[in-house]
Amino acid sequence: MRMFNRYLMVLAVIFCTLDVIMASFSVQDVSAYFIGNVIAYLIVTLLFVHFSPRARNALALVSVGLLTGFGIIAVVKVLDILKVT
């Protein structure tokens, strides 16, 4: 199995496992699923650092997009806590 295929397989298994565990605890906030999956994605991506430079650049762009979404959710949650919205 090629490295990138193994990477995608590990991501799929971790995402499914994480989502099933969160659903079994009756988590109803969609942002919690997103944040959990982003953190899992970043950890797995850091573990698979032996990609070609082209693949690393593409994954870096995906990581920036996901971190932007993570930051937006964090700001919205903080504003909600502070009741500014």
Sequence and secondary structure as in RCSB ss.txt:
>XXXX:A:sequence
MRMFNRYLMVLAVIFCTLDVIMASFSVQDVSAYFIGNVIAYLIVTLLFVHFSPRARNALALVSVGLLTGFGIIAV
VKVLDILKVT
>XXXX:A:secstr
  HHHHHHHHHHHHHHHHHHHHHHTT   HHHHHHHHHHHHHHHHHH   S HHHHHHHHHHHHHHHHHHHHHHH
HHHHHHHT  
